[in-house]
């Protein structure tokens, strides 16, 4: 063998030595980082050197340690990121649900349900002894306890929503930090990468770890085309990272976005006041102008739209489905009004800002009455990517569907939003039903001055109009209100049955008569000789003239209950729910009796008290103005809210456990590929140690051969 051949063997041995050494060092790194989070198992890629043509044939030249690579499977990683994102969403929702469930769980402590039961029991007790001061006092305390429980429950739900706003903001800030760090790491990876030769494995591990962390905040997709071509997008394709360029998320408050048709000349937008947890998508149905009179009140009541006034339909899921008019089965239409005549639609007062130009069919507006998460780029945006639940319960795939952000947003807007909406429907119906009965009764004392509890925003538009701002605009009916007038000294009725008509000779019509009309009709009618009716800050005030008192004897229109005259409950929302302060100040104004045929109220009469007590078991229509009303008893309806919370919690617990199990399975597969197994590493260490010894032996053998060859000269 030639000297060059022996030198080749020495070179081969040195190469093998270095390759074994690199493998041992890499194995040692694996062993040392067995407990390091995010560390991916590594190995040395060994390649045979080019063989050379020789005699007796091609002879190999040994091995090259070309690169240190990671055991990493992109497909398994991608599947894990998607499942982990879903896991985090439902874990967060379940944790929040358990907190809400404690508000409604009455297995160990008395809550609102028990308070409702005690309240109705007190009405029943009062019906047994209507002239008892003790029974009246007990009822008053239970009424205050009941309304206080409603306010406390709603307040707790609001507190959770406010807390979630802060949590969402923190998650957005953390996501932006991760996005920036990933982009910076991409720059480092590109700078230190040499295809097939040098891989910045530690930096790659760090990037993957941050991507996993980001996937726990929102669902995302990774497109890895190698150094210089690494992209992270949201689930619906919005760029978060474009190699070393970061994009960002922002949290914006309530706003309106418009999308006008190409032929539209409308120069304004939509405005709103109020707050809700869902988006309102408005689309113009009938082209026309914006109403500035307040007379346009198209709704299920069948009010005719003034000629030339535009109408719109409403969707709560981005236009996939529309709010339906139950009487026709078709999309419900609302009139376009200006700010002065803003119409209450669901939870918002809506209006159009430009009254000088016309709206075109197809013009659309999206109202976001809450704080949402938006995607921002230098050239486009902001674009709302907050979680949106369609009316059929599915996710809007064009929005966030995973991660803690999706969980927070869905629970804040849809879960708690629904609970609060149902609670509002309960309190609104409770107030209406109880006040409807109570307002037509009389207590142990008659009234001399009363200011209505419920305010009307527009006193000059029909009370049945949305623009009036009456909280019970949709419950008013055509009918009449009659009063009993009494001598304040003797208590004798001074007007014979049937009392005094508020509208004489015609009835009150919610489609035609405003609050001002009501006040004028009472003052101008037969009642005006004994009492005056005025409008004070949007409320009806009735004031008996000296020497007289009055009561409401009958009301077929619902006016007394809608305006808060002679009522027992007050407040338009759960947060305002309370007991009429006039009654709180004087329990003798608790109505138990109904005025008899000669206009008298007997203190021993219990008809009103019995009717209110009967509400505990009476089926009534329950729900808020824009919700689908159901017919059942009020306690049953509240029990349904409790059942809904419990069912949601149980469902989220199941989904959370399922998603966790599936994510865990994928993580195990990922760990089987990328994780460090000490048994395998110890086996590799022994193998590479033996290789190292063999390579060293090859070198010593080659050296001995060379010495032998050199010794031939002596």
URDA-V55024 format. One record per pair of residues at least 12 apart in sequence whose C-alpha atoms are under 7 Angstrom apart, sorted by the first residue. I is the first residue (numbers start at 1). J is the second residue. D is the distance in Angstrom with one decimal. If there is no record, write none. Layout:
# URDA-V55024
i->{I | I}
j->{J | J}
d->{D | D}
This chain:
# URDA-V55024
i->{6 | 6 | 9 | 10 | 10 | 12 | 12 | 13 | 13 | 13 | 13 | 14 | 15 | 15 | 15 | 16 | 16 | 16 | 17 | 17 | 17 | 19 | 19 | 20 | 20 | 20 | 21 | 23 | 23 | 23 | 24 | 24 | 26 | 26 | 27 | 27 | 30 | 30 | 31 | 31 | 34 | 38 | 38 | 38 | 39 | 40 | 40 | 40 | 40 | 40 | 41 | 41 | 41 | 41 | 41 | 42 | 42 | 42 | 42 | 43 | 43 | 43 | 44 | 44 | 44 | 44 | 45 | 45 | 45 | 45 | 45 | 46 | 46 | 46 | 46 | 47 | 47 | 47 | 47 | 48 | 48 | 48 | 49 | 49 | 49 | 49 | 66 | 66 | 67 | 67 | 67 | 68 | 69 | 70 | 71 | 71 | 72 | 72 | 76 | 77 | 80 | 80 | 80 | 81 | 81 | 82 | 83 | 83 | 84 | 84 | 85 | 85 | 85 | 85 | 85 | 85 | 86 | 86 | 86 | 87 | 87 | 87 | 87 | 88 | 88 | 88 | 89 | 89 | 89 | 89 | 89 | 90 | 90 | 90 | 90 | 91 | 92 | 92 | 92 | 93 | 93 | 93 | 93 | 94 | 94 | 94 | 94 | 97 | 98 | 101 | 101 | 103 | 104 | 112 | 112 | 112 | 115 | 115 | 116 | 116 | 118 | 119 | 119 | 119 | 119 | 120 | 120 | 122 | 122 | 123 | 123 | 123 | 123 | 124 | 124 | 126 | 127 | 127 | 127 | 130 | 130 | 130 | 130 | 130 | 131 | 131 | 136 | 137 | 143 | 144 | 144 | 147 | 147 | 150 | 151 | 151 | 151 | 151 | 154 | 154 | 154 | 155 | 157 | 161 | 164 | 164 | 168 | 168 | 169 | 171 | 171 | 172 | 172 | 175 | 175 | 176 | 176 | 178 | 178 | 179 | 179 | 179 | 180 | 182 | 182 | 183 | 183 | 183 | 183 | 183 | 184 | 185 | 185 | 186 | 186 | 187 | 189 | 189 | 190 | 190 | 193 | 215 | 216 | 216 | 217 | 217 | 217 | 218 | 218 | 218 | 218 | 218 | 218 | 219 | 219 | 219 | 219 | 219 | 219 | 220 | 220 | 220 | 220 | 221 | 221 | 221 | 228 | 229 | 230 | 230 | 231 | 235 | 236 | 236 | 236 | 247 | 247 | 248 | 248 | 248 | 249 | 249 | 249 | 249 | 250 | 250 | 250 | 250 | 251 | 251 | 251 | 251 | 252 | 252 | 252 | 252 | 253 | 253 | 253 | 254 | 254 | 254 | 254 | 255 | 255 | 255 | 256 | 256 | 256 | 256 | 256 | 257 | 257 | 257 | 258 | 258 | 258 | 259 | 259 | 259 | 260 | 260 | 261 | 261 | 264 | 264 | 265 | 265 | 266 | 266 | 266 | 267 | 267 | 268 | 268 | 269 | 269 | 270 | 270 | 270 | 270 | 271 | 271 | 271 | 271 | 272 | 272 | 272 | 272 | 273 | 273 | 273 | 274 | 274 | 274 | 275 | 275 | 275 | 275 | 276 | 276 | 276 | 277 | 277 | 277 | 277 | 277 | 278 | 278 | 279 | 279 | 279 | 279 | 279 | 280 | 280 | 280 | 280 | 280 | 280 | 281 | 281 | 281 | 281 | 281 | 281 | 281 | 281 | 282 | 282 | 282 | 282 | 282 | 282 | 282 | 283 | 283 | 283 | 283 | 283 | 283 | 283 | 284 | 284 | 284 | 284 | 284 | 284 | 284 | 284 | 285 | 285 | 285 | 285 | 285 | 286 | 286 | 286 | 286 | 287 | 287 | 287 | 287 | 287 | 288 | 288 | 288 | 288 | 288 | 288 | 289 | 289 | 289 | 289 | 289 | 289 | 289 | 290 | 290 | 290 | 290 | 290 | 290 | 290 | 291 | 291 | 291 | 291 | 292 | 292 | 292 | 294 | 294 | 294 | 295 | 296 | 297 | 297 | 297 | 298 | 298 | 298 | 299 | 299 | 299 | 300 | 300 | 303 | 309 | 310 | 310 | 310 | 311 | 311 | 311 | 311 | 312 | 312 | 312 | 312 | 313 | 313 | 313 | 313 | 317 | 317 | 317 | 336 | 336 | 337 | 337 | 338 | 338 | 338 | 338 | 339 | 339 | 339 | 341 | 342 | 343 | 343 | 344 | 344 | 344 | 346 | 346 | 372 | 372 | 373 | 373 | 374 | 385 | 385 | 386 | 386 | 386 | 387 | 387 | 387 | 387 | 387 | 387 | 419 | 422 | 422 | 423 | 424 | 424 | 424 | 425 | 425 | 425 | 426 | 426 | 426 | 426 | 427 | 428 | 428 | 429 | 429 | 430 | 431 | 432 | 434 | 435 | 435 | 435 | 435 | 436 | 436 | 437 | 437 | 438 | 438 | 438 | 438 | 438 | 439 | 439 | 439 | 439 | 439 | 439 | 440 | 440 | 440 | 440 | 440 | 441 | 441 | 441 | 441 | 441 | 441 | 441 | 441 | 442 | 442 | 442 | 442 | 442 | 442 | 442 | 443 | 443 | 443 | 443 | 443 | 443 | 444 | 444 | 444 | 445 | 445 | 446 | 446 | 446 | 447 | 447 | 447 | 448 | 448 | 448 | 448 | 449 | 449 | 449 | 450 | 450 | 450 | 450 | 451 | 451 | 451 | 451 | 451 | 452 | 452 | 452 | 452 | 452 | 452 | 453 | 453 | 453 | 453 | 454 | 454 | 454 | 454 | 455 | 455 | 455 | 456 | 456 | 456 | 456 | 456 | 457 | 457 | 457 | 459 | 459 | 459 | 459 | 460 | 460 | 460 | 461 | 462 | 462 | 462 | 462 | 462 | 463 | 463 | 463 | 463 | 464 | 464 | 464 | 465 | 471 | 472 | 476 | 476 | 476 | 476 | 477 | 477 | 477 | 477 | 478 | 478 | 478 | 478 | 478 | 479 | 479 | 479 | 479 | 479 | 480 | 480 | 480 | 480 | 480 | 480 | 480 | 480 | 481 | 481 | 481 | 481 | 481 | 481 | 482 | 482 | 482 | 482 | 482 | 482 | 482 | 482 | 483 | 483 | 483 | 483 | 483 | 483 | 484 | 484 | 484 | 484 | 484 | 484 | 485 | 485 | 485 | 485 | 486 | 486 | 486 | 487 | 487 | 487 | 488 | 488 | 488 | 493 | 493 | 496 | 496 | 497 | 497 | 497 | 500 | 500 | 502 | 502 | 502 | 503 | 503 | 504 | 516 | 519 | 519 | 519 | 519 | 520 | 530 | 530 | 530 | 531 | 531 | 531 | 532 | 540 | 553 | 567 | 568 | 568 | 591 | 592 | 592 | 592 | 592 | 592 | 593 | 593 | 593 | 593 | 594 | 594 | 615 | 616 | 616 | 616 | 617 | 618 | 619 | 619 | 619 | 620 | 620}
j->{702 | 706 | 702 | 699 | 702 | 61 | 62 | 695 | 696 | 698 | 699 | 699 | 62 | 63 | 64 | 62 | 63 | 695 | 692 | 695 | 696 | 64 | 65 | 688 | 691 | 692 | 692 | 43 | 44 | 688 | 685 | 688 | 42 | 43 | 681 | 685 | 42 | 676 | 678 | 681 | 676 | 205 | 206 | 209 | 205 | 70 | 71 | 205 | 674 | 675 | 70 | 71 | 674 | 675 | 676 | 68 | 69 | 70 | 71 | 68 | 69 | 70 | 65 | 67 | 68 | 69 | 65 | 66 | 67 | 68 | 69 | 63 | 64 | 65 | 66 | 63 | 64 | 65 | 66 | 62 | 63 | 64 | 61 | 62 | 63 | 64 | 196 | 197 | 196 | 197 | 198 | 199 | 199 | 201 | 673 | 674 | 673 | 674 | 670 | 670 | 663 | 666 | 667 | 212 | 215 | 219 | 659 | 663 | 216 | 663 | 215 | 216 | 218 | 219 | 402 | 403 | 402 | 403 | 659 | 656 | 659 | 660 | 663 | 216 | 403 | 404 | 402 | 403 | 404 | 406 | 407 | 407 | 652 | 655 | 656 | 656 | 404 | 407 | 408 | 407 | 408 | 411 | 652 | 649 | 652 | 653 | 656 | 649 | 649 | 645 | 646 | 153 | 642 | 146 | 149 | 150 | 145 | 146 | 146 | 635 | 142 | 139 | 142 | 143 | 146 | 613 | 616 | 138 | 139 | 139 | 609 | 612 | 613 | 610 | 613 | 609 | 606 | 609 | 610 | 592 | 603 | 604 | 605 | 606 | 603 | 604 | 587 | 587 | 579 | 578 | 579 | 577 | 578 | 574 | 574 | 575 | 576 | 577 | 420 | 574 | 575 | 575 | 416 | 412 | 408 | 412 | 405 | 408 | 251 | 217 | 405 | 249 | 250 | 214 | 217 | 248 | 249 | 210 | 214 | 240 | 241 | 246 | 246 | 207 | 210 | 241 | 243 | 244 | 245 | 246 | 244 | 203 | 207 | 243 | 244 | 244 | 203 | 227 | 227 | 228 | 227 | 403 | 403 | 404 | 403 | 404 | 405 | 400 | 402 | 403 | 404 | 405 | 406 | 234 | 235 | 400 | 401 | 402 | 403 | 232 | 233 | 234 | 235 | 233 | 234 | 235 | 243 | 243 | 242 | 243 | 243 | 400 | 397 | 398 | 399 | 376 | 377 | 375 | 376 | 377 | 373 | 374 | 375 | 376 | 373 | 374 | 375 | 376 | 371 | 372 | 373 | 374 | 371 | 372 | 373 | 374 | 370 | 371 | 372 | 368 | 369 | 370 | 371 | 367 | 368 | 369 | 270 | 365 | 366 | 367 | 368 | 365 | 366 | 367 | 364 | 365 | 366 | 363 | 364 | 365 | 363 | 364 | 362 | 363 | 359 | 360 | 357 | 358 | 357 | 358 | 359 | 354 | 357 | 353 | 354 | 352 | 353 | 351 | 352 | 353 | 365 | 350 | 351 | 352 | 353 | 348 | 349 | 350 | 351 | 348 | 349 | 350 | 347 | 348 | 349 | 347 | 348 | 369 | 370 | 347 | 369 | 370 | 369 | 370 | 413 | 414 | 417 | 316 | 413 | 316 | 366 | 367 | 368 | 369 | 314 | 315 | 316 | 366 | 367 | 368 | 314 | 315 | 316 | 318 | 319 | 365 | 366 | 367 | 312 | 313 | 314 | 315 | 364 | 365 | 366 | 312 | 313 | 314 | 362 | 363 | 364 | 365 | 311 | 312 | 313 | 360 | 361 | 362 | 363 | 364 | 311 | 312 | 313 | 361 | 362 | 310 | 311 | 312 | 361 | 310 | 311 | 359 | 360 | 361 | 308 | 309 | 310 | 358 | 359 | 360 | 308 | 309 | 310 | 355 | 357 | 358 | 359 | 309 | 310 | 336 | 337 | 338 | 352 | 355 | 309 | 336 | 337 | 338 | 337 | 338 | 341 | 341 | 461 | 467 | 461 | 335 | 335 | 465 | 466 | 333 | 334 | 335 | 332 | 333 | 334 | 325 | 327 | 511 | 336 | 335 | 336 | 359 | 333 | 334 | 335 | 336 | 333 | 334 | 335 | 336 | 331 | 332 | 333 | 334 | 389 | 390 | 391 | 351 | 352 | 351 | 352 | 351 | 352 | 353 | 355 | 351 | 352 | 353 | 467 | 467 | 466 | 467 | 466 | 467 | 469 | 625 | 626 | 384 | 386 | 385 | 386 | 386 | 399 | 400 | 399 | 400 | 409 | 399 | 400 | 401 | 406 | 409 | 410 | 641 | 623 | 641 | 574 | 573 | 574 | 624 | 622 | 623 | 624 | 622 | 623 | 634 | 638 | 574 | 572 | 624 | 622 | 623 | 634 | 569 | 561 | 612 | 561 | 567 | 568 | 569 | 558 | 561 | 608 | 612 | 566 | 567 | 568 | 591 | 608 | 552 | 560 | 561 | 565 | 566 | 567 | 552 | 553 | 554 | 555 | 594 | 552 | 553 | 591 | 592 | 593 | 594 | 595 | 608 | 551 | 591 | 592 | 593 | 594 | 595 | 601 | 588 | 589 | 590 | 591 | 592 | 593 | 588 | 589 | 603 | 588 | 589 | 549 | 550 | 551 | 549 | 550 | 551 | 543 | 544 | 549 | 550 | 542 | 543 | 544 | 541 | 542 | 543 | 565 | 539 | 540 | 541 | 542 | 565 | 539 | 540 | 541 | 563 | 564 | 565 | 563 | 564 | 565 | 570 | 539 | 562 | 563 | 564 | 470 | 538 | 539 | 468 | 469 | 470 | 538 | 539 | 469 | 470 | 538 | 514 | 515 | 516 | 538 | 514 | 515 | 516 | 514 | 510 | 511 | 512 | 513 | 514 | 510 | 513 | 514 | 515 | 476 | 510 | 511 | 511 | 572 | 562 | 510 | 557 | 558 | 559 | 509 | 510 | 557 | 558 | 507 | 508 | 509 | 510 | 557 | 507 | 508 | 509 | 556 | 557 | 501 | 502 | 503 | 507 | 508 | 555 | 556 | 557 | 501 | 502 | 554 | 555 | 556 | 557 | 499 | 500 | 501 | 502 | 552 | 553 | 554 | 555 | 499 | 500 | 550 | 551 | 552 | 553 | 499 | 550 | 551 | 552 | 553 | 599 | 548 | 549 | 550 | 551 | 548 | 549 | 550 | 547 | 548 | 549 | 547 | 548 | 549 | 599 | 600 | 598 | 599 | 597 | 598 | 599 | 526 | 527 | 521 | 522 | 525 | 521 | 522 | 525 | 535 | 533 | 534 | 535 | 540 | 533 | 544 | 545 | 548 | 543 | 544 | 545 | 544 | 563 | 595 | 580 | 580 | 583 | 608 | 605 | 606 | 607 | 608 | 609 | 605 | 606 | 607 | 608 | 607 | 608 | 633 | 633 | 634 | 635 | 633 | 633 | 631 | 632 | 633 | 632 | 633}
d->{6.0 | 6.5 | 6.2 | 5.3 | 5.8 | 5.9 | 4.8 | 5.1 | 6.7 | 5.5 | 5.2 | 6.9 | 6.7 | 6.1 | 6.5 | 6.8 | 6.0 | 5.5 | 5.5 | 5.2 | 6.5 | 6.6 | 5.2 | 5.5 | 6.1 | 5.2 | 6.7 | 6.8 | 5.7 | 6.6 | 6.1 | 6.0 | 6.6 | 6.2 | 6.1 | 6.4 | 6.7 | 6.3 | 6.5 | 6.7 | 5.5 | 6.0 | 6.9 | 5.5 | 5.9 | 6.2 | 6.6 | 6.5 | 5.0 | 5.9 | 5.8 | 5.7 | 5.2 | 5.6 | 5.5 | 6.6 | 5.5 | 4.4 | 6.0 | 5.6 | 5.6 | 6.5 | 6.4 | 5.8 | 4.4 | 6.3 | 5.9 | 5.8 | 5.3 | 6.0 | 6.9 | 6.5 | 5.7 | 4.7 | 6.0 | 5.7 | 5.2 | 6.5 | 6.7 | 6.0 | 4.5 | 6.2 | 5.5 | 5.5 | 5.2 | 6.2 | 7.0 | 5.6 | 6.3 | 4.8 | 5.8 | 6.7 | 6.7 | 7.0 | 6.1 | 5.1 | 6.6 | 5.7 | 6.2 | 6.7 | 6.2 | 5.5 | 6.4 | 6.3 | 6.0 | 6.4 | 6.8 | 5.2 | 6.4 | 5.4 | 5.2 | 4.8 | 6.4 | 5.4 | 5.0 | 4.4 | 4.7 | 5.9 | 6.6 | 6.2 | 4.9 | 5.4 | 6.9 | 5.7 | 5.1 | 5.4 | 5.4 | 4.5 | 4.6 | 5.9 | 4.3 | 6.2 | 6.4 | 6.7 | 5.0 | 5.3 | 6.1 | 5.8 | 6.9 | 5.2 | 6.7 | 6.2 | 6.9 | 6.3 | 5.2 | 5.8 | 7.0 | 5.4 | 6.5 | 6.1 | 6.4 | 6.8 | 5.8 | 6.7 | 5.6 | 6.7 | 6.8 | 5.1 | 6.1 | 7.0 | 6.6 | 6.7 | 5.2 | 5.8 | 6.7 | 5.4 | 6.3 | 6.9 | 5.0 | 6.5 | 5.9 | 6.9 | 5.1 | 6.5 | 5.3 | 6.7 | 5.0 | 5.0 | 5.5 | 6.1 | 6.8 | 5.8 | 6.8 | 5.8 | 5.8 | 6.0 | 6.4 | 6.9 | 6.9 | 6.9 | 6.3 | 5.9 | 5.1 | 6.1 | 5.5 | 4.9 | 7.0 | 6.4 | 6.7 | 6.2 | 6.2 | 6.7 | 6.7 | 5.5 | 6.4 | 6.8 | 6.3 | 6.7 | 6.6 | 6.8 | 6.8 | 6.3 | 6.8 | 6.1 | 6.8 | 5.6 | 6.4 | 6.3 | 6.5 | 6.5 | 6.4 | 6.0 | 5.4 | 5.8 | 6.8 | 6.1 | 6.0 | 4.1 | 5.7 | 5.6 | 5.8 | 6.7 | 6.3 | 5.8 | 5.4 | 5.3 | 6.6 | 6.4 | 4.7 | 5.8 | 6.9 | 6.3 | 4.7 | 6.2 | 4.2 | 4.7 | 5.5 | 6.5 | 5.2 | 4.0 | 6.5 | 5.9 | 6.7 | 6.1 | 5.4 | 6.5 | 6.3 | 4.6 | 5.6 | 6.8 | 5.5 | 4.2 | 4.6 | 5.3 | 6.1 | 5.9 | 5.8 | 5.7 | 6.4 | 4.7 | 5.7 | 6.7 | 6.8 | 5.1 | 6.4 | 6.7 | 5.9 | 6.3 | 5.6 | 7.0 | 6.7 | 5.6 | 4.7 | 5.8 | 5.7 | 5.2 | 6.5 | 6.9 | 6.5 | 5.6 | 4.6 | 6.1 | 5.5 | 5.6 | 6.5 | 7.0 | 5.9 | 4.2 | 6.5 | 5.3 | 4.6 | 4.8 | 5.7 | 6.1 | 5.3 | 6.5 | 6.8 | 6.8 | 5.6 | 4.5 | 6.1 | 5.7 | 5.1 | 6.5 | 5.9 | 4.3 | 6.2 | 6.2 | 5.1 | 6.0 | 4.5 | 6.0 | 6.2 | 5.5 | 6.8 | 5.5 | 6.7 | 6.6 | 5.3 | 5.5 | 5.5 | 6.3 | 6.5 | 5.4 | 4.7 | 6.0 | 5.7 | 5.8 | 4.5 | 5.9 | 6.9 | 6.0 | 5.3 | 5.8 | 6.4 | 6.3 | 5.4 | 4.6 | 6.2 | 5.7 | 5.3 | 6.9 | 6.5 | 4.9 | 6.5 | 6.6 | 6.5 | 5.2 | 6.3 | 6.1 | 5.6 | 6.4 | 7.0 | 6.2 | 4.2 | 6.6 | 5.8 | 6.5 | 6.3 | 5.8 | 6.9 | 5.7 | 4.9 | 6.7 | 6.6 | 6.0 | 5.2 | 5.7 | 5.0 | 6.7 | 5.8 | 5.0 | 6.2 | 5.5 | 6.3 | 5.9 | 4.5 | 6.3 | 6.4 | 5.8 | 4.8 | 6.4 | 5.5 | 5.1 | 6.2 | 5.4 | 5.6 | 6.7 | 5.9 | 5.7 | 4.4 | 6.5 | 6.0 | 4.2 | 6.5 | 6.7 | 5.0 | 5.3 | 5.4 | 6.4 | 5.7 | 5.0 | 6.5 | 5.3 | 6.7 | 5.1 | 5.0 | 6.8 | 5.9 | 4.8 | 6.9 | 5.4 | 4.7 | 5.0 | 5.0 | 4.8 | 4.1 | 5.3 | 5.4 | 6.9 | 6.1 | 4.9 | 5.4 | 6.9 | 6.6 | 4.6 | 6.1 | 5.9 | 6.3 | 5.1 | 5.2 | 6.2 | 7.0 | 5.4 | 6.0 | 6.1 | 4.6 | 6.2 | 6.1 | 5.6 | 6.7 | 5.1 | 5.8 | 6.0 | 6.4 | 5.9 | 6.1 | 5.1 | 6.2 | 6.5 | 5.5 | 6.0 | 6.9 | 6.5 | 6.4 | 6.2 | 6.5 | 6.8 | 6.9 | 6.1 | 5.5 | 6.7 | 6.0 | 5.3 | 4.4 | 5.4 | 5.4 | 5.3 | 6.4 | 6.9 | 6.5 | 6.0 | 4.9 | 6.3 | 6.9 | 5.0 | 6.3 | 6.7 | 6.7 | 5.3 | 6.1 | 5.0 | 5.1 | 6.4 | 6.7 | 5.1 | 6.5 | 6.8 | 5.1 | 5.5 | 4.8 | 4.3 | 5.4 | 6.6 | 6.6 | 6.6 | 4.9 | 6.9 | 5.9 | 6.0 | 5.2 | 7.0 | 4.6 | 5.8 | 5.8 | 5.7 | 6.9 | 5.4 | 4.9 | 6.1 | 5.5 | 6.1 | 6.1 | 6.9 | 6.9 | 6.9 | 7.0 | 5.9 | 5.7 | 6.4 | 6.3 | 3.9 | 4.1 | 6.3 | 6.2 | 6.9 | 6.8 | 6.2 | 6.7 | 6.5 | 5.5 | 6.4 | 6.9 | 5.6 | 6.5 | 6.1 | 5.2 | 4.9 | 5.9 | 6.5 | 6.6 | 5.0 | 6.6 | 6.7 | 7.0 | 5.6 | 6.5 | 6.0 | 6.5 | 6.6 | 6.1 | 6.1 | 6.4 | 4.6 | 4.9 | 5.3 | 5.4 | 5.3 | 6.4 | 6.8 | 6.7 | 6.5 | 5.3 | 6.5 | 5.5 | 4.5 | 6.4 | 6.1 | 6.4 | 4.6 | 6.4 | 5.3 | 6.0 | 6.7 | 6.3 | 5.8 | 4.8 | 5.2 | 4.0 | 5.9 | 6.4 | 5.0 | 6.3 | 5.9 | 5.7 | 5.9 | 5.8 | 5.8 | 6.1 | 5.4 | 5.3 | 6.2 | 5.9 | 4.9 | 4.7 | 6.3 | 5.7 | 4.5 | 6.2 | 5.7 | 5.4 | 6.6 | 6.9 | 6.7 | 5.9 | 4.3 | 6.5 | 7.0 | 5.4 | 5.2 | 6.1 | 5.4 | 4.5 | 4.9 | 6.4 | 4.4 | 6.9 | 6.1 | 6.5 | 6.9 | 5.0 | 5.2 | 6.8 | 5.0 | 4.9 | 6.0 | 5.2 | 4.9 | 4.9 | 6.3 | 4.8 | 7.0 | 6.1 | 5.9 | 5.0 | 5.6 | 6.2 | 5.3 | 6.6 | 6.0 | 4.9 | 5.8 | 5.5 | 5.1 | 4.7 | 4.1 | 5.3 | 6.3 | 5.1 | 6.5 | 6.5 | 4.4 | 5.3 | 6.9 | 6.5 | 5.6 | 6.3 | 5.9 | 5.4 | 6.7 | 6.9 | 6.3 | 4.7 | 6.5 | 6.5 | 5.5 | 4.6 | 6.3 | 5.4 | 5.2 | 5.4 | 6.9 | 4.9 | 4.2 | 6.7 | 6.6 | 6.9 | 5.3 | 5.8 | 5.8 | 5.4 | 5.5 | 6.0 | 5.5 | 5.9 | 4.4 | 6.5 | 6.8 | 5.4 | 4.9 | 5.0 | 6.3 | 6.1 | 5.6 | 5.3 | 6.4 | 5.3 | 5.3 | 6.7 | 5.6 | 4.5 | 5.1 | 5.5 | 5.4 | 5.1 | 6.1 | 5.8 | 5.8 | 6.7 | 5.9 | 4.5 | 6.8 | 5.5 | 5.1 | 5.8 | 6.1 | 4.8 | 6.4 | 5.2 | 4.6 | 5.5 | 6.0 | 6.5 | 6.2 | 6.7 | 6.1 | 5.2 | 5.8 | 6.0 | 5.7 | 5.8 | 4.8 | 6.6 | 5.5 | 6.9 | 6.5 | 6.7 | 4.9 | 5.5 | 6.8 | 7.0 | 7.0 | 6.0 | 5.4 | 6.7 | 5.4 | 4.1 | 5.1 | 6.4 | 6.9 | 5.6 | 6.8 | 5.2 | 6.8 | 6.6 | 6.6 | 5.0 | 6.4 | 4.7 | 4.6 | 4.7 | 5.1 | 5.5 | 5.2 | 6.1 | 5.9 | 6.9 | 6.4 | 6.6 | 6.3 | 5.5 | 5.2 | 5.6 | 4.1 | 4.3 | 5.4 | 5.9}
